[in-house]
Amino acid sequence: MLIVYNCTQINKEHFYIMKKYSLLLASTTMLFILSGCVQNDIAKPSSQGNNVNHATSWSSQSNVDDGENIDISDLDEGISESELGMTEEVVESKMKRIPFPMSEYNSLAKLGKGTVKGTIYVTTSGGSKVVGGGTRLYLNPVTSYSNQWYNDSYVAGNKMEKADSRLFNYLKFTAADENGAFAFYGVPAGSYYLIGTVQCGTECGYDTSKNIRIATRVSISGNNIIEQDLSRFVD
């Protein structure tokens, strides 16, 4: 009887231990499941947030905040009238842009290891330099679409229609430091228009401060480092 009693006692203790362990395991499993559900909700992107373009995805130096009204001079969108010299002139018509060549943009390289760096500044008639401290700069891939902008707007000075919003997905952004030095990292191989503005006032002979737009073409391949200043003379 003693042996039977001990076995029964052991079985009872074993039963209670297993029952306690099972409850603990069930609670832990439920907590894990709930934690996973919460984590998945956190990870889901908001469908109502602003779109993030490819520029900000590969450029760690991008200073563009979601929702910011970006002054993108190469798009002629949000550009100040003073920059175009039309403060007192009413523009009645704008040059029509060619259709957005989606096939050209789809063929562009998405990833790269190149670097484009330099200094942005203007040189006054007296020979002094005025740097674009803190200004934004852009790399706009060379396509038939950007070629039209460069030839008809930047070179010829025509005001153009608003650019296709899809172009934002292919622009690369950075910002110059207080000395006008800038750098783009992780640039995919290809050709680009390097674009920026320098703010200049009495130093350049103007009565009021103006944003002087500058653009030049650069090409890069592989992991090359291209040193290219962005500058122009001011008469």
LUMMAR-816194 format. One line per 4 residues: their letters; for each residue z, y, x of N, C-alpha, C. Coordinates in nm, 4 decimals. Last residue first. Example, Ala and Ser with C-alpha at 12.3 -4.5 7.8 and 13.67 -1.06 7.14 Angstrom:
sa = 0.7080:-0.2250:1.2850:0.7140:-0.1060:1.3670:0.7870:0.0030:1.2900  0.7800:-0.5690:1.3190:0.7800:-0.4500:1.2300:0.7800:-0.3300:1.3200
***
This chain:
dvfr = -6.4852:8.8742:2.7559:-6.5480:9.0027:2.7927:-6.4628:9.1206:2.7482  -6.3333:8.6021:2.8901:-6.3252:8.6941:2.7778:-6.3806:8.8276:2.8229  -6.4343:8.2734:2.9830:-6.4168:8.4140:3.0160:-6.4119:8.4968:2.8885  -6.2455:7.9677:2.9419:-6.3635:8.0525:2.9213:-6.3303:8.1948:2.9598
sldq = -6.1341:7.6205:2.9593:-6.1253:7.7647:2.9847:-6.2559:7.8362:2.9524  -5.9712:7.3470:3.0294:-6.0389:7.4028:2.9131:-6.0241:7.5544:2.9228  -6.0140:7.1206:3.3010:-5.9550:7.2412:3.2433:-6.0378:7.2867:3.1242  -5.9872:6.7908:3.3521:-6.0807:6.8865:3.2942:-6.0051:7.0043:3.2349
eiin = -5.9775:6.4905:3.4983:-5.9135:6.6212:3.5072:-6.0142:6.7276:3.4650  -5.9429:6.1695:3.3886:-6.0354:6.2824:3.3924:-5.9562:6.4122:3.3956  -5.8894:5.8599:3.5036:-5.8168:5.9837:3.4775:-5.9149:6.0994:3.4960  -5.9826:5.5364:3.3688:-6.0038:5.6547:3.4529:-5.9160:5.7712:3.4082
ngsi = -5.9887:5.2850:3.2634:-5.8579:5.3500:3.2796:-5.8672:5.4721:3.3707  -6.2960:5.3096:3.0842:-6.1913:5.2296:3.1469:-6.0574:5.3014:3.1489  -6.4232:5.6461:3.0729:-6.4414:5.5019:3.0609:-6.3257:5.4311:3.1308  -6.5253:5.9570:2.9232:-6.4274:5.8759:2.9948:-6.4577:5.7280:2.9730
svrt = -6.6345:6.2958:2.9052:-6.6615:6.1532:2.8880:-6.5646:6.0740:2.9731  -6.6343:6.6087:2.7284:-6.5829:6.5220:2.8350:-6.6183:6.3774:2.8021  -6.7339:6.9403:2.6536:-6.7561:6.7967:2.6367:-6.7028:6.7193:2.7563  -6.5350:7.2039:2.5115:-6.6223:7.1499:2.6145:-6.6335:7.0001:2.5937
airi = -6.4173:7.5063:2.3654:-6.4573:7.3672:2.3515:-6.5479:7.3279:2.4681  -6.1934:7.7463:2.2331:-6.2634:7.6948:2.3513:-6.2967:7.5487:2.3268  -6.1136:8.0460:2.0603:-6.1462:7.9043:2.0554:-6.2270:7.8633:2.1784  -5.8551:8.2599:2.0577:-5.9862:8.2400:2.1202:-6.0132:8.0907:2.1296
nkst = -5.6953:8.4446:1.8292:-5.7032:8.3075:1.8770:-5.8443:8.2821:1.9284  -5.5576:8.7690:1.9032:-5.6622:8.6830:1.8473:-5.6527:8.5440:1.9080  -5.3604:9.0582:1.8404:-5.3711:8.9247:1.8971:-5.4780:8.8424:1.8249  -5.5295:9.3781:1.8512:-5.4362:9.2820:1.7914:-5.4599:9.1440:1.8529
dygc = -5.6985:9.5013:2.0305:-5.5927:9.5811:1.9698:-5.4855:9.4912:1.9078  -5.7888:9.3397:2.3392:-5.7914:9.3481:2.1933:-5.6764:9.4358:2.1434  -5.7854:9.2853:2.6090:-5.8524:9.4064:2.5646:-5.8627:9.4218:2.4147  -5.6334:9.0777:2.6833:-5.7775:9.0526:2.6782:-5.8556:9.1740:2.6281
etgc = -5.3839:9.1810:2.6596:-5.4230:9.1295:2.7917:-5.5741:9.1085:2.8005  -5.3570:9.2342:2.3907:-5.3906:9.3463:2.4782:-5.4325:9.2990:2.6175  -5.4021:8.9047:2.3278:-5.4043:9.0353:2.2639:-5.4483:9.1445:2.3591  -5.4540:8.5587:2.2578:-5.4590:8.6698:2.3540:-5.4726:8.8016:2.2790
qvtg = -5.4193:8.2161:2.2486:-5.3867:8.3418:2.1801:-5.3795:8.4535:2.2827  -5.6596:7.9712:2.2671:-5.5652:8.0520:2.3448:-5.5430:8.1826:2.2699  -5.7282:7.6407:2.1475:-5.7333:7.7858:2.1336:-5.6283:7.8512:2.2230  -5.9496:7.3547:2.1935:-5.8193:7.4198:2.1820:-5.8379:7.5696:2.1649
ilyy = -6.1090:7.0430:2.2597:-6.1032:7.1692:2.1857:-5.9616:7.2235:2.1807  -6.3540:6.8337:2.3762:-6.2162:6.8774:2.4024:-6.2044:7.0197:2.3508  -6.5473:6.5983:2.2340:-6.5368:6.7431:2.2488:-6.3886:6.7738:2.2635  -6.6225:6.2932:2.4138:-6.5455:6.3725:2.3188:-6.5717:6.5213:2.3406
sgap = -6.7320:5.9586:2.4646:-6.7499:6.1019:2.4874:-6.6823:6.1795:2.3751  -6.5470:5.6676:2.5856:-6.6447:5.7380:2.5043:-6.6566:5.8834:2.5440  -6.2601:5.4586:2.5600:-6.3820:5.4969:2.6307:-6.4790:5.5649:2.5352  -5.9527:5.5982:2.4275:-6.0599:5.4975:2.4285:-6.1837:5.5494:2.5009
vgyf = -5.6656:5.7040:2.5975:-5.7900:5.7484:2.5340:-5.8945:5.6366:2.5403  -5.3983:5.7048:2.6853:-5.4488:5.5946:2.6036:-5.5766:5.6294:2.5310  -5.3192:6.0582:2.6632:-5.3033:5.9258:2.7222:-5.3577:5.8185:2.6277  -5.3890:6.3870:2.7480:-5.4087:6.2838:2.6462:-5.3992:6.1498:2.7168
afag = -5.2198:6.6831:2.8413:-5.2653:6.5493:2.8788:-5.2795:6.4625:2.7542  -5.1875:7.0198:2.9744:-5.1946:6.9227:2.8659:-5.2398:6.7872:2.9205  -5.0523:7.3386:3.0507:-5.0917:7.2053:3.0972:-5.0880:7.1075:2.9806  -4.9536:7.5861:2.9828:-5.0900:7.5547:2.9418:-5.1376:7.4172:2.9863
neda = -4.6920:7.6244:3.0298:-4.7844:7.6709:3.1338:-4.9297:7.6381:3.1019  -4.5605:7.5037:2.8236:-4.5531:7.6499:2.8309:-4.6469:7.7086:2.9357  -4.8018:7.2440:2.7417:-4.6670:7.2930:2.7698:-4.6712:7.4447:2.7849  -5.0142:7.1574:2.4630:-4.9937:7.2071:2.5992:-4.8484:7.2489:2.6174
atfk = -5.0430:6.8558:2.2765:-5.0018:6.9959:2.2843:-4.9796:7.0345:2.4292  -5.2833:6.6506:2.0999:-5.1754:6.6699:2.1962:-5.1390:6.8182:2.1949  -5.4789:6.4096:1.9152:-5.4028:6.5339:1.9261:-5.3086:6.5327:2.0463  -5.7950:6.3049:1.8074:-5.6802:6.2780:1.8928:-5.6113:6.4096:1.9212
lynf = -5.9632:6.2009:1.5085:-5.9223:6.3058:1.6006:-5.8013:6.2622:1.6807  -6.0148:6.0170:1.3147:-6.0726:5.9925:1.4464:-6.0399:6.1012:1.5482  -5.9194:6.0893:1.0701:-5.8805:5.9577:1.1208:-5.9279:5.9323:1.2630  -6.0432:6.3258:1.0053:-5.9048:6.3319:1.0539:-5.8611:6.1994:1.1161
lrsd = -6.2819:6.2569:0.8862:-6.2844:6.2934:1.0268:-6.1447:6.2957:1.0870  -6.2410:6.2294:0.6187:-6.2373:6.1076:0.7004:-6.2374:6.1376:0.8489  -6.2874:6.4752:0.5013:-6.1484:6.4403:0.5323:-6.1381:6.3149:0.6187  -6.5502:6.6710:0.6278:-6.5129:6.5505:0.5530:-6.3733:6.5060:0.5969
akem = -6.4882:7.0240:0.6560:-6.5264:6.8948:0.7105:-6.4813:6.7814:0.6189  -6.6190:7.2917:0.4658:-6.5033:7.2112:0.5026:-6.5487:7.0735:0.5478  -6.9102:7.4509:0.6090:-6.8343:7.3943:0.4982:-6.7161:7.3145:0.5520  -6.8932:7.6999:0.8725:-6.9420:7.5786:0.8084:-6.8536:7.5370:0.6916
knga = -7.0216:7.9879:1.0179:-6.9114:7.9324:0.9422:-6.9647:7.8136:0.8632  -7.1748:8.0068:1.3420:-7.1845:7.9996:1.1962:-7.0582:7.9404:1.1351  -7.1954:8.0217:1.6196:-7.1014:8.1089:1.5507:-7.1086:8.1075:1.3993  -7.3376:7.8713:1.8009:-7.4116:7.9715:1.7236:-7.3212:8.0636:1.6427
vysd = -7.1240:7.7159:1.9172:-7.2216:7.7889:1.9993:-7.2869:7.9019:1.9209  -6.9669:7.6300:1.6926:-6.9059:7.6805:1.8158:-7.0036:7.7654:1.8973  -7.1733:7.5783:1.4897:-7.0534:7.6588:1.4672:-6.9991:7.7169:1.5967  -7.3967:7.4413:1.5885:-7.4148:7.5417:1.4833:-7.2939:7.6314:1.4619
nywq = -7.3023:7.2735:1.7989:-7.4216:7.3573:1.8146:-7.4278:7.4720:1.7138  -7.0645:7.1544:1.6966:-7.0662:7.2198:1.8272:-7.1840:7.3176:1.8384  -7.1432:7.0468:1.4444:-7.0397:7.1500:1.4532:-7.0504:7.2272:1.5845  -7.3349:6.8632:1.5325:-7.3749:6.9729:1.4444:-7.2729:7.0853:1.4498
nsys = -7.1718:6.6929:1.6781:-7.2768:6.7678:1.7482:-7.3243:6.8859:1.6637  -7.0197:6.5749:1.4832:-6.9540:6.6737:1.5694:-7.0559:6.7536:1.6508  -7.2295:6.4178:1.3715:-7.1491:6.5074:1.2884:-7.0818:6.6151:1.3720  -7.3247:6.2569:1.5670:-7.4182:6.3540:1.5109:-7.3426:6.4579:1.4281
tvpn = -7.0451:6.2615:1.7960:-7.1326:6.1947:1.7000:-7.2333:6.2981:1.6521  -6.7786:6.2446:2.0069:-6.9151:6.2963:1.9970:-6.9970:6.2054:1.9054  -6.4477:6.2879:1.8763:-6.5536:6.2013:1.9271:-6.6922:6.2619:1.9067  -6.2371:6.5340:1.9798:-6.3208:6.5011:1.8655:-6.4366:6.4163:1.9165
lylr = -5.9221:6.6031:2.0703:-6.0394:6.5305:2.1170:-6.1145:6.4857:1.9930  -5.7403:6.9099:2.0829:-5.7962:6.7981:2.0101:-5.9082:6.7323:2.0881  -5.4281:7.0890:2.1144:-5.5621:7.0552:2.1614:-5.6065:6.9283:2.0899  -5.2092:7.3643:2.0442:-5.2597:7.2308:2.0158:-5.3979:7.2130:2.0763
tggg = -5.0040:7.5517:2.2794:-5.1114:7.5385:2.1811:-5.1493:7.3932:2.1587  -4.8124:7.6055:2.4718:-4.7694:7.5491:2.3454:-4.8785:7.5276:2.2424  -5.0067:7.8523:2.6263:-4.8787:7.7836:2.6244:-4.8407:7.7353:2.4857  -5.2777:7.9032:2.7445:-5.2469:7.8689:2.6053:-5.1181:7.7887:2.5974
vvks = -5.2758:8.1784:2.9782:-5.2711:8.0365:2.9430:-5.2363:8.0174:2.7956  -5.4818:8.3972:3.1225:-5.3868:8.3917:3.0113:-5.3874:8.2480:2.9617  -5.5509:8.5339:3.4400:-5.5523:8.4179:3.3507:-5.4449:8.4316:3.2431  -5.7562:8.8120:3.5514:-5.6276:8.7461:3.5305:-5.6415:8.6315:3.4306
ggst = -5.9940:8.9505:3.5730:-5.9726:8.8366:3.6608:-5.8396:8.7654:3.6436  -6.0597:9.1444:3.3960:-5.9938:9.1890:3.5178:-5.9617:9.0752:3.6137  -6.1522:9.0045:3.1831:-6.2513:9.0778:3.2622:-6.1915:9.1286:3.3926  -5.9617:8.6927:3.1879:-5.9964:8.8259:3.1383:-6.0988:8.8922:3.2298
tvyi = -5.9879:8.3610:3.1074:-5.9895:8.4548:3.2195:-6.0390:8.5893:3.1686  -5.7734:8.1355:2.9346:-5.8893:8.2250:2.9364:-5.8750:8.3173:3.0564  -5.6788:7.7838:2.9346:-5.6572:7.9261:2.9626:-5.7863:8.0044:2.9437  -5.5299:7.4716:2.9815:-5.6089:7.5552:2.8916:-5.5746:7.7014:2.9163
tgkv = -5.5621:7.2134:3.2191:-5.4919:7.3347:3.1771:-5.5842:7.4154:3.0878  -5.5477:6.8518:3.2000:-5.5924:6.9768:3.2603:-5.5053:7.0923:3.2134  -5.6634:6.5185:3.1270:-5.5604:6.6189:3.1476:-5.6177:6.7420:3.2153  -5.7004:6.2084:2.9906:-5.7687:6.3381:3.0046:-5.6602:6.4435:3.0177
tgkg = -5.7158:5.8661:3.0583:-5.6327:5.9870:3.0544:-5.7211:6.1096:3.0735  -5.7612:5.5354:2.9092:-5.8006:5.6537:2.9846:-5.7042:5.7694:2.9681  -5.7372:5.3069:2.7701:-5.6353:5.3316:2.8727:-5.6671:5.4558:2.9550  -5.7771:5.2252:2.4163:-5.8202:5.2633:2.5502:-5.7047:5.2892:2.6431
lkal = -5.9163:5.1358:2.0954:-5.8094:5.1334:2.1945:-5.8641:5.1712:2.3310  -6.1537:5.1691:1.9511:-6.0254:5.2012:1.8874:-5.9105:5.2118:1.9880  -6.4799:5.3002:1.9900:-6.3709:5.2188:2.0444:-6.2391:5.2644:1.9842  -6.6993:5.3337:1.7063:-6.6204:5.3922:1.8141:-6.5109:5.2965:1.8605
snye = -6.8270:5.2379:1.4842:-6.8630:5.1764:1.6122:-6.7824:5.2325:1.7297  -6.7458:5.3973:1.2784:-6.6987:5.2595:1.2798:-6.7262:5.1911:1.4136  -6.8902:5.6283:1.3292:-6.7458:5.6293:1.3544:-6.6877:5.4879:1.3570  -7.1459:5.5479:1.2535:-7.1215:5.5951:1.3905:-6.9728:5.5886:1.4234
smpf = -7.1098:5.4892:0.9835:-7.1473:5.3812:1.0755:-7.1235:5.4208:1.2209  -7.0576:5.7378:0.8658:-6.9505:5.6396:0.8758:-6.9836:5.5296:0.9756  -7.1429:6.0396:0.8991:-7.2040:5.9143:0.9472:-7.0990:5.8055:0.9715  -7.1480:6.2552:0.6296:-7.0584:6.1936:0.7270:-7.1124:6.0574:0.7691
pirk = -7.4391:6.4625:0.6094:-7.3531:6.3566:0.5534:-7.2705:6.2908:0.6632  -7.4010:6.7912:0.7611:-7.4771:6.6692:0.7372:-7.3841:6.5650:0.6751  -7.2861:7.0904:0.5952:-7.2740:6.9849:0.6960:-7.3626:6.8660:0.6590  -7.4127:7.4141:0.5396:-7.3886:7.2811:0.4871:-7.3827:7.1799:0.6015
mkse = -7.2554:7.7201:0.6108:-7.3568:7.6224:0.6472:-7.3179:7.4841:0.5979  -7.1632:7.9372:0.3431:-7.1273:7.8554:0.4582:-7.2374:7.7534:0.4842  -7.1535:8.2733:0.2181:-7.2090:8.1390:0.2218:-7.1684:8.0688:0.3499  -7.0061:8.5056:0.2407:-7.0539:8.4665:0.1094:-7.1072:8.3241:0.1074
vvee = -6.7352:8.6449:0.3926:-6.8374:8.5428:0.4108:-6.8793:8.4902:0.2745  -6.6659:8.9743:0.4554:-6.6563:8.8703:0.3546:-6.7703:8.7713:0.3736  -6.4952:9.1188:0.7252:-6.6245:9.0787:0.6705:-6.6054:8.9636:0.5721  -6.2771:9.1738:0.8675:-6.3179:9.2746:0.7702:-6.4507:9.2397:0.7036
tmgl = -6.2485:8.9436:1.0260:-6.1337:8.9961:0.9534:-6.1753:9.0924:0.8425  -6.4045:8.7806:1.1816:-6.4524:8.8172:1.0486:-6.3404:8.8746:0.9633  -6.3693:8.6446:1.4205:-6.4175:8.7818:1.4245:-6.4650:8.8315:1.2900  -6.2530:8.4045:1.4172:-6.3979:8.4045:1.4011:-6.4557:8.5460:1.4019
eses = -5.9902:8.4733:1.4398:-6.0481:8.3874:1.5441:-6.1997:8.3880:1.5389  -5.9424:8.6101:1.2093:-5.9501:8.6876:1.3321:-6.0127:8.6060:1.4444  -5.9221:8.4129:1.0210:-6.0422:8.4951:1.0205:-6.0568:8.5727:1.1490  -5.8004:8.0970:1.1401:-5.7789:8.2360:1.1021:-5.9091:8.3147:1.1074
iged = -5.8630:7.7836:0.9856:-5.8778:7.8710:1.1018:-5.8649:8.0163:1.0572  -5.8629:7.6048:0.7851:-5.7364:7.6693:0.8122:-5.7435:7.7633:0.9306  -6.1237:7.4513:0.9422:-6.0380:7.4420:0.8250:-5.9035:7.5051:0.8593  -6.3061:7.3961:1.1396:-6.3214:7.5208:1.0650:-6.2384:7.5175:0.9374
ldsi = -6.2581:7.1904:1.3014:-6.3014:7.1553:1.1665:-6.3345:7.2788:1.0849  -6.1629:7.2971:1.5271:-6.2907:7.2284:1.5383:-6.3423:7.1820:1.4031  -5.9173:7.4012:1.4538:-6.0291:7.4928:1.4722:-6.1631:7.4215:1.4795  -5.6815:7.3318:1.2481:-5.7759:7.2549:1.3286:-5.9036:7.3351:1.3427
dine = -5.3828:7.3776:1.1776:-5.4887:7.4717:1.2100:-5.5852:7.4013:1.3040  -5.2291:7.1921:0.9208:-5.2765:7.1965:1.0591:-5.3901:7.2961:1.0749  -4.9650:7.1973:0.7486:-5.0956:7.2595:0.7326:-5.1529:7.2861:0.8706  -4.7940:6.8865:0.7320:-4.8102:7.0169:0.7955:-4.9512:7.0689:0.7721
gddv = -4.7691:6.6343:0.6367:-4.7630:6.7422:0.5395:-4.7825:6.8794:0.5997  -4.6146:6.5060:0.9237:-4.6757:6.4777:0.7945:-4.6593:6.5977:0.7022  -4.6701:6.6944:1.2207:-4.5788:6.6364:1.1233:-4.6533:6.6115:0.9932  -4.7920:6.6638:1.5401:-4.8312:6.6893:1.4030:-4.7366:6.6187:1.3085
nsqs = -4.7854:6.6289:1.8035:-4.6782:6.7110:1.7454:-4.7105:6.7474:1.6022  -4.8387:6.3478:2.0079:-4.8787:6.4221:1.8894:-4.7615:6.5007:1.8324  -4.7858:6.1942:2.2175:-4.7596:6.3362:2.2344:-4.7976:6.4179:2.1116  -4.8666:5.9422:2.1795:-4.7229:5.9651:2.1677:-4.6897:6.1126:2.1782
swst = -5.1364:5.8328:2.0171:-5.0946:5.9439:2.1024:-4.9476:5.9743:2.0818  -5.1939:5.6386:1.8344:-5.2021:5.6026:1.9760:-5.1575:5.7146:2.0672  -5.1346:5.7479:1.5853:-5.0913:5.6113:1.6126:-5.0994:5.5771:1.7605  -5.2414:5.9956:1.5597:-5.0986:5.9888:1.5819:-5.0530:5.8486:1.6168
ahnv = -5.5117:5.9185:1.5228:-5.4709:6.0015:1.6358:-5.3226:5.9877:1.6651  -5.5433:5.7823:1.2918:-5.5402:5.7042:1.4143:-5.4931:5.7863:1.5320  -5.3139:5.9320:1.0467:-5.4421:5.9048:1.1089:-5.4269:5.8303:1.2405  -5.1441:5.8532:0.7620:-5.1262:5.8726:0.9053:-5.2576:5.8406:0.9723
nngq = -5.1081:6.0194:0.4503:-5.1797:5.9251:0.5348:-5.1563:5.9575:0.6807  -4.7854:6.0698:0.3037:-4.9093:6.1211:0.3583:-4.9737:6.0170:0.4464  -4.6650:5.8430:0.0448:-4.6511:5.9258:0.1640:-4.7853:5.9757:0.2107  -4.6814:5.6708:-0.1581:-4.6986:5.8115:-0.1922:-4.6824:5.9026:-0.0726
sspk = -4.6240:5.4234:-0.0839:-4.7621:5.4448:-0.1256:-4.7883:5.5903:-0.1572  -4.4301:5.3570:0.1961:-4.4395:5.4281:0.0691:-4.5840:5.4531:0.0356  -4.4103:5.0277:0.3276:-4.4484:5.1693:0.3386:-4.4611:5.2307:0.2015  -4.1261:4.8153:0.3472:-4.2482:4.8488:0.2760:-4.2820:4.9961:0.2918
aidn = -3.8838:4.7795:0.4654:-4.0012:4.7753:0.5522:-4.1286:4.8161:0.4811  -3.7027:4.7788:0.2612:-3.6977:4.8887:0.3581:-3.8268:4.8955:0.4364  -3.7646:4.5397:0.1373:-3.7830:4.6651:0.0650:-3.7854:4.7830:0.1585  -3.6898:4.3584:0.3341:-3.8296:4.3690:0.2980:-3.8575:4.4979:0.2228
qvcg = -3.4129:4.3948:0.3362:-3.4901:4.4308:0.4550:-3.6372:4.4479:0.4218  -3.3430:4.2951:0.0855:-3.3191:4.4366:0.1155:-3.4040:4.4804:0.2324  -3.4104:4.0247:0.1245:-3.4762:4.1045:0.0206:-3.4620:4.2528:0.0466  -3.2375:3.9498:0.3286:-3.3812:3.9469:0.3511:-3.4561:4.0289:0.2503
slif = -2.9949:3.9697:0.1994:-3.0228:4.0583:0.3135:-3.1708:4.0640:0.3407  -3.0191:3.7630:0.0143:-3.0105:3.9019:-0.0327:-3.0420:3.9996:0.0786  -3.0211:3.5455:0.1901:-3.1358:3.5712:0.1026:-3.1376:3.7155:0.0554  -2.7695:3.5692:0.3093:-2.8900:3.5763:0.3939:-3.0133:3.6111:0.3107
lmtt = -2.6062:3.5315:0.0906:-2.6008:3.6594:0.1612:-2.7243:3.6784:0.2464  -2.6695:3.2639:0.0312:-2.7000:3.3691:-0.0655:-2.7012:3.5072:-0.0008  -2.5683:3.1401:0.2631:-2.7117:3.1314:0.2306:-2.7523:3.2414:0.1342  -2.2967:3.1954:0.2398:-2.3719:3.2471:0.3553:-2.5214:3.2483:0.3267
sall = -2.2345:3.0547:0.0078:-2.2158:3.2013:0.0120:-2.2967:3.2631:0.1241  -2.2908:2.7935:0.0897:-2.3656:2.8519:-0.0227:-2.3561:3.0038:-0.0214  -2.1017:2.7630:0.2920:-2.2435:2.7550:0.3243:-2.3280:2.8186:0.2151  -1.8665:2.7801:0.1424:-1.8931:2.8786:0.2482:-2.0406:2.8821:0.2833
lsyk = -1.8948:2.5566:-0.0211:-1.8876:2.6897:-0.0816:-1.9191:2.7989:0.0195  -1.8906:2.3569:0.1756:-2.0093:2.3734:0.0910:-2.0119:2.5111:0.0266  -1.6331:2.3823:0.2769:-1.7480:2.4075:0.3665:-1.8747:2.4341:0.2853  -1.4845:2.3054:0.0560:-1.4682:2.4406:0.1098:-1.5874:2.4788:0.1965
kmiy = -1.5702:2.0401:0.0341:-1.5918:2.1337:-0.0758:-1.5830:2.2771:-0.0296  -1.4823:1.9341:0.2734:-1.6260:1.9379:0.2480:-1.6585:2.0361:0.1353  -1.2043:1.9583:0.2307:-1.2684:2.0257:0.3455:-1.4180:2.0407:0.3205  -1.1662:1.7977:0.0066:-1.1376:1.9414:-0.0032:-1.2034:2.0197:0.1104
fhek = -1.2419:1.5463:0.1158:-1.3122:1.6019:0.0013:-1.2927:1.7527:-0.0084  -1.0521:1.5075:0.3149:-1.1924:1.5186:0.3529:-1.2734:1.5843:0.2409  -0.8278:1.4829:0.1573:-0.8359:1.5948:0.2507:-0.9816:1.6177:0.2921  -0.8974:1.2459:0.0186:-0.8737:1.3702:-0.0537:-0.8864:1.4906:0.0368
niqt = -0.9164:1.0665:0.2302:-1.0362:1.0949:0.1518:-1.0214:1.2242:0.0735  -0.6503:1.0627:0.3160:-0.7562:1.1126:0.4081:-0.8802:1.1487:0.3298  -0.5320:0.9510:0.0937:-0.4945:1.0861:0.1361:-0.6015:1.1464:0.2247  -0.6482:0.7012:0.0978:-0.6702:0.7898:-0.0172:-0.6404:0.9342:0.0179
cnyv = -0.5493:0.6108:0.3351:-0.6946:0.6263:0.3213:-0.7283:0.7203:0.2064  -0.2756:0.6074:0.2741:-0.3256:0.6922:0.3833:-0.4737:0.7150:0.3703  -0.2719:0.4151:0.0667:-0.2274:0.5527:0.0435:-0.2829:0.6466:0.1492  -0.3530:0.1877:0.1986:-0.4358:0.2412:0.0895:-0.4013:0.3870:0.0638
ilm = -0.1385:0.1581:0.3721:-0.2735:0.1796:0.4277:-0.3642:0.2397:0.3217  0.0649:0.1175:0.1953:0.0713:0.2323:0.2855:-0.0654:0.2655:0.3389  0.0000:-0.1205:0.0812:0.0000:0.0000:0.0000:0.0000:0.1254:0.0845
***
